[in-house]
């Protein structure tokens, strides 16, 4: 690949004409090497038939360099080699640097379709089953405490386990690391009994002290974490013996047990700080069905953990690669299509089987009425939100969930800032229109702040408001910045809610955070409703309580839903064991592929 890169450097600098007139000094400067090494590179390029070099004698004399190979073909060859050797960063840099036409992108995309999916090979008479999956999100941190993205949560769910897990719907919670549990009549004391001889990936045996460490680490964190309103109700967590853990809650909370099913409540080893020397987020060790063996900016490699306490997974290896553009399913006749595709395009081949997972993504905006400004007037709020009615869909064709932030809190979502105020309206439609136009012209531009994953939605909101006469500016900031005061400085806040089996937890966290930018009377009403919900043992009654909060906010023009998009997974009939985890991702531990007979 180095020779490919050297050719592309020379072509990029000297390939404008059919034949370049250059000096050896110029070529050495382009390649960043000595004259001797430059001549060696030119000789190798000529041997490949990529260039023709006609030297001129004498120092400073100009020689002739003719490029015989097409730069895009060389770039494509280089990228294929890079991807085959898992050097994805080189491949992507090649695309950005040398894809002057769409044909290179199309050719590479077709090749990627062959690269991803299920692959089987024999190693020492043993069949190795590998599944390669593309994700559009770049993985940064797999530590359950600090991960932010849904893709990170997906990977983490296969590396770690919690005390309990979900099975089927929201109501059914089954044993995981704990084989059983008890709770007192007051629902404030919870005792969990751990399975015996459960191994972490680095060889340590799970004990009650690992559970205590995991939760104390969470409770002591100064960061704004997802579901913090749930685990802040933990007064004490204590190891009664090596196999028993007791939680004491400050008050009854029926969302506590569902919280223990989430990836945020995964159990980590108590020697985390000493054994992993600050690298746990990128080199974690859990008790899950797969262990992480490699993680960089572009590739995350999981290998089966054969000692998993719930039985060995069927797959031997899973490679998850960051590919920051859409890859659609190939036609069946290519014989190399993906075996698993999340959120496939509607025009995909009919040979694919499709299944809806039990989740969707809802985007909506809320108003910051705590800030002094035009949105403190309910009539102005109603008119501003009415500008967003109809026509807002999933921006840019983004597949809901693939670019989704894992949290549902405003700290990690889009903020739409400085909604414009309207002037006094007259009695006629003409006077209202005129007053609105004058107010829009005099008011400051709408600042629409967003994280990169939601930039398309923010642009769609900006376009709608611009059509109504409001100037807009989109600002993209990192999710971490939204955990600060930025959302309290906004007039409109754009949220995203993942509606999965953890929906009630996400709604509780969402509304608990949302009240910070609502006027005191509405805040007190919602906080009172949330307290009732937290003590309600019936799942359906809790759902009705959350619906009442939503209805109230919409009636008061505090909330406006932009759109909701369901998720779908397509897979070839050869795939077996397709099931979903609580967040709507395919559960890798159950997948298997029948061998060719």
N, C-alpha and C positions, 0 to 999 in steps of 0.2 A: 504493500500500500504506500510505502514511502516514495517509490518511483512514480506512482500515480500522482501523488501530491506535488512532487517536483515538476512533473509535466504541467499540471494545472497552474502552478505558480508562474511558470514561464509563459504559458499561454495567456494567462490573465494580464500579464505585464506587456508582452510583446506579440500577442496573437491578433492584433487588430487588422493587419494586412496579410495577404497570402504568403508573403515572404518578408521577414524582418531583417533589417540591416542593423546589427548590434556589435558592440565590442565585448571582449571577454570580461572587462571590468564591470560592465552593465549586467551581464548574466550572473557574475559572482555576487554582485550586490543583491540581485533578485532572489537568488538561492540562499544567500547568507553564508557562503562558504568560500574557501580559497580558490585560486585559479586552477590549481591541480585537481581539486575535488570537483570543480565545475566541469572541467574537461572529461572527468570520469563519468559524471552524470550524463553529459551530452552523448558520450559513447554508448552508454547503456540504453538511452532513449532511441538512438539510431539503430541499435541492434534489435530493438522491439519493433522497428518500423514506424515509430511514432513521429520522428523528425528526420530531416536531412540537414546536415551541417556542412557548410562550405567555408573553411577558415581562410583568412587572408594573413599573409606574413607581415611581420612588423608590428612594433608596439603602437597601440592606439588605432590601428587599422580596423575598419568595420568589416565584419564577416556576415555571411548569409545564413539565416535559420528559417527553414521552411517546416511548418507544422503539417504532418501528413494524416494524423489521427484526429477524429472529432472530439472536442473537449467534453461534450456531454456524455459521449460513450465511455470515455476514460473515467469521468466522474461517477457514472452509474456502476462501472466495474469496481471502482474503489469502494463505493458505498455498499455494494453487495458483499465484498470481502470483509468490510468493517462489521456489518451486521452478523455475518456468519461467525465471526470471532467475538461477538458480543461487544464490539467497540462501537456502540450506538452513537456516542458523542461525535465520533469522526464522521459517521454517516450523516447525521443531521447537519453538521457544519458543511459537509459536501453539498447537501441539498441547498442550503442557504447561499453558498458561495458560487454555485455553478449551474443552478437550474434556471437558465435564461428562457426556457420555453416550458409549456405545460406537458410536453411529451415526456420529459425526464421524470416529472412527478408521476405521470400515469404509469410509466414503465416500472418505476420503483414500487408504486402502490401494488401493482399486480404481483411483483416479486414478493412483497411483504405478505400478501395473502397466502402464498405458498409456504412462507417461513413460519407463520403463526399457526396455531391449532394443535392437534394431537400428532405426536410422532413416537414411533416405537423402534427400538434397536436392540440387538443382542450384544451383550458384553459378558464374555466368559460363560457362554451358554445360558445367560440369564437375561430375560426380557426386561428392558427398562422403558417404562411408559412416561413420556414427558408431555406436558401441556404448556404451550406458550400463549400468553394472553397479553393483548395491548391495553394500556390504560392511558387516558389523556392527561391525568394528573401526575405530576412529578412527586414521588415519595420522598419525604424529608425526615420523618420521625415516626417510629413504630412503638415508642414508649406509650402505653395506654394513658398515662397522665398528661402527655403533652401533644399527642397527635391532634390535628385539626381537620384533615381532609377525609372524605368518605372512603377514598381508595386506601388510605392508610388504615382506617378502621377495618376495611375488608381484609387486608393482609394480616393485621393484628389479630383478627378473630380466628385465624388458622394457626397462629403462633401461641396464643394464650387461651386460658380457660378461666371462667368465673366459678363461684361457689355453686351457682344454679344456672339454668339455661331455659330458653323458650322452646316449645315444641308445638307447632300448629298455630293457634291463635294467641291473642294477648292474655287469655285467661289461664292457659296451661303452662305451668312452670315445672320443670323436671330437675332431678339431681344432676350435678356435674362433678366438681371437685368435692362437694359435700354429698354424701350418699343419702342423708336425711337431715331434717331440721325440726325444731320445736319453737313455739312462741307462747308467751304467757297470755292470760286472759285479758290483760290490759293492752296487749300488742306493743309493748315497749321493750320487752326482753326477747331476743332471738338467739337461739343456740343452734350451731351448725356442727355436724359430726363429719369429719373428713374421711375420705377413702384412705386405705393403707397403701404404702409403697408406691405412691405416684411420683414419677421422676420429672425433674426439670431437664431441659435439653443439655445443661452442662453437668449433669450427673448427680445433683443434690436431690434429696428426698423431700417432698413437700411436708411441711409441719405447720402447726397452728401459728407459730411465730411468723411465718411467711405471710399469712393472712393479716395478722396484726400489723406487720410492717407496711403492707400494701395500703391499708386504709389509713394508718397514721400519716403516711407520706402524703396521701391525698388530702386529709383533713388539715395538715400543717402547711399546705401550699398557699402562697400569697397570691397566686394567679387566679383570674376569673375563669373557672373551669365549668364545662358543661355539667348540668345536674347538681351544681354546688348547693342549690336550695334543698336537695334531698339529703346529701351526705353530711350537710351541716347539722342535721338533726341527730347525728350520732354523738351521744355523750361520751361513750367509752366502748372500746373494743379490747377484749382480753382473752388470752390463751388460758383455758382452764386446765388443759393437759396437752400433750403433743398432738392429739387428734380431735380436740374440741375447742371451738371458738364461741365466745358470747358477745353479742352486741347489746348495748343499753342505749335506747333512744330517749331523747329529751321529751318527746311527745309521740303519740301514735301517728304513724304515717304509712298508709296502705300502698304508697308508691315505692317504699323501701325495697321490698322483695323484687318487684320488676326492675328496679335500678341495679340490683345485683346481677341481673342477666346481661347488662350492657358491657360493651368492650371497655368502657371507662373503668368498670369495677373488676377488671381482670387481675389475677393474682400474679405478682412478680416475686422473685427470690429475695430473701432478706439480705443476702450478701451482694446486692446490686452495686452499691457504691464502691466496694473493695474489689470485687471480682471483675468488674467491667470498666473501671477507671474512666468514667464519664462518657463511654461509647455505647451505653445501653440502647439509646434510641435508634442506632444504626446496626447494632450487633446484639439484639435482645435474646434472652433465653426464657422461654415459657414452658408450659406443660402440654401445649397443643399438638395436633396431629402432624404438623410440619415444623421443621426447624429452619431458621434463616441461616444460609451459608454464605451469601454475598449480597451486598447492597451498595449501589453507587447512584449517581445522578440519573442513570438511564435504565438500570437493570436491578431487579430484586429476584434472587433465586432461593426457592424453598426446596428442601428435600424431606422426604417422608421420615417421620420419627417412629421407628419400628416398635418402640416400647410404650406407645400411647395407651393410656389406661382404658380407653373405650374401643380399642382395636385398631389395627394398622389400616391406614388409608390405602386405596387401590393404586392411586398414582404414585410414581416414584419421585417425580421431580416436577416443579412448576416454575416457569420463568415468566416474570411479569415485567414487561418492557414499557417504558414511557415513550409513546408515539404521539406528538402534539398535533395531530390532524386526524380527521375522520377517515376510517377505513371501512368501506362497505363490503358486504359479503360477495365473494366471487361466484360466478355461475357454476353450477354443479359439474358441467362437463370438463372444467379445468382439472377436476380431481384433487384440488388443493385448497378448498375453501376452509374457512374457520369452522371449527366444530362447536364453538360457543361464541356468540356475539351478543353483547348487551345493547339494548335499545337499537335494534336494527332498523334500517330504512324501510319504509313501507313498500318500496318497489323491489324488495329482495326476491330471490328465486323461490318459486312455489315449493320446491323440494324440501325447504327448511320447515321444521316443526316449530311452532311458536307457542309460548306459554307466558301468561301474565303473572308477574310476581305480585305479592300483596303490598305494593307500595306505590306511591306517586309523589311528585314534588309540587308544592304549591308556592307561588310567588305572590306577595302582597305588600302594600305600603301602609304604614301607620303615621299618624301626625304627632309631632312633639308639641303638645299644648302647654307644657311647662315653661317653654321658652316664650318670652314676651315677643309678640309679633302678630302678623295677620291671622295665623291659624288658631288663635285663641277665640276668634269669632266663628261660631258654628256655621253661619251662612257662607262665609268665605271658604271654610273647610269643605263644605258640601260642593261648592262650585269648582274648587281646585280638583277634588277627587272625581268630579263628573267629567273632567277633561280626559281622565284615564279610562273611562268606560268604553268597552268595545275595542277590538282591534289589537290589544296587547297579547301576543302569543310568545311562545318560547323563542327568545331572541337568537337570531343567527342560526337557527336550526339546531341549537345545542341539545344533545340528548340529556334529558332530565336525569340527574343523579351522577353522570360520569364526571361532570365538572362541579359536583355538589360539595359544599363545605359540610363537614360531618356535624358541626354544631348547629343548633337552631336558635342561638342567642343573637341579639343585635350586635354584640361585640364582634361577631364574625360574619356580618352580613352587609348588604349594601345600604348606604345612607344617602338619602336625597335631601339636599340642604336648601334653605332659604326659599320656601314657597312664597310667591309674590302675593301681596295684598291687593284688594280691589277697592275702588272708590265708592262713594255713595251712589246708589242706583236710583233712577227716576221711576216714573210710573209706567213708561212705555218700553217696548223692546228696544227701540232705537236709542233711548237714553241709557238703558242698561249696557248696550253694546259700546256706546261712546264712553261711558264711565269706565268700563272694563278696559278699553283700549288705552285710555289716558293713564289709568293706574298701572297697567302693564308696562307702559313706556317709561313711567317714572320710577318703578320699583327696580331693585337690583336684580341681576341675573340669577336664575335658579342654579345653585351649586348642587350637582348630583355626584356625590362621592360613592365609590364602589370598590370592592375588591376585584382583582382581575377576572375571577371566575364568573362574575355577574356583570361584567362591562356591557355585554350585549343587551341585557335587560335594562340597565341604566340608560343606554343609548335609545332604546325603544320608548322609555318613559320620557326622555328629553325630547324626542321627536314629537310625541303626543302633545306635550306642553307647549312646544314651539308652535305647533299648528294652532294652538289656542291663544297665541300672542305673547307667550312668556319666553324670554331669552334664557338659555340653559348652558351650563358648562359641566362636563363630566370629569370627575377626579377619581383616579384609581389608586387605592392605597392597600397595604397588606392587611390580612386578617388580624394580625397582632395589634395594629393601630386602632382597629375598631373595638378592642377591648378597653381602650382608654375613654377619655371624655368626648371624643369626636361625635358620637351619636347624640349626645346631649346638646351639642351645638347646632344640630340640624333642625329643620322644620318638618321634613318628611323622611321617614326611614323605610327602606325597602328590605323586607325580610324574605327568607326562604325557609320553608318548613318541609322536612322529609316526613311524609306520612307513612310510616312503617309500623311494625309491631311495637316499637318504642314511642309511638305517637303521643300517648298521654304524658310520658316523661318529658318529651320535647315541648308539648304545649304548656306544661307546668313551668318549665324553665323559661319558655318564651314569654308568658304573661307575667311571671315574677320579675323579669328584666324589663319588660315593656312599661310597667307601672312607673318606672323611674322618670319617664318623660310624659306622663299624663297628669292632668290637673288633680288636686288633692281629693276632691269628692269622688271622681271616677276611680282613682287609685285605691281609696279605702274600700269601695264596693268590690273591686276585683280581688284585692287581698283577702277580704272576707269570704268570697266565693271559693278562693283557692284553699283556704283553711278547711272549709267544709268538704271539698273534694279530697283533700289529703286524708281525711278521716273516714271516707266512704269506702266500705269493703266491696261493694258491688261494682264491677267493671262498667256495666251499662249505665248505672247512675252517675259514675264519674264522667263518662262520655257525654251524657246529657248536660252535666254541669259545665263542661268545657264549651259545648255548643251554645249555652246560654250566654257565656262570656263573649263569644264571637258575635252572636246576634246583637248584644248590647253595644259592642264597639262599632259595629256597622251602622246601627241605627243612629248613633251619636256622631257619625262621620269621622270616626277615629281610625278606621281600618277599611281598606279597599283591596279586594282580591284581584290580582292581575290575570292569572291563569293557573290551571292545574294540569299536569301532564302525567299520565300513567307510564309505568316502565314495562318493558317487554323484553324477553330473552328469546333469541332464535337459536336452534341447535339442529344439527343433522341427526337423522334417525339412528345413526351408529352410536350416539351418546347414550349411556345408561346412567341411572341414578341421579337425574336432575332434580334437585331440591333447592330451596332458598333458605338463607339464614334470616335473622330478624330484620335486617336492613335491605332485603330484597336482592342480595347478591347470590349467585350460585354457590352452594356449599361444596367446596372442593373435596372434602373428606369422603363424600359419597359417590363422586364421579368415577366411572370406569368405562373402558372401551373394549368390546369383544375382539379377540385376536382373529386375524384372517385364517380361515381353515382351508 
